[in-house]
């Protein structure tokens, strides 16, 4: 299992809001596929998948707030 972790944001951003998941739990994802769209006060950006596999579990839903370092989802590489 590989964790999808929100990286550090710009120095003024302490959190991001999940806008949209491009995949659902159980779907196959490819490495570097856009996985989730996130928004801060100043920008909207996509977080790519760190590996190929199956999106096993999503921990934050659309509209939820995430802080850097938190695990957003896990991908099963098997």
Steps between C-alpha positions, in 0.01 A plus 500: 500500500624844407373805685386808308620786722432870458842664456607831651315792345617855436618681811169684545276193454442277802217288355328399177145400419423189294316618189469184292627141490571384143471133601274303734605236753570173318603664172841453337732802492826554317813661640480879454127491408317799647348347812332786684438871450570721802442868567670745738410865555727596210516208257341184366727208412501128424685242706637215285499134597836395649475151343287269285244274665147492638363790703427297813360759740430874506517670841391854404188570294415794278463810716726367777801700622843335491825617661849429364634162611157340534428176313222564250469150354683170452583321175544121482785428261440122482 
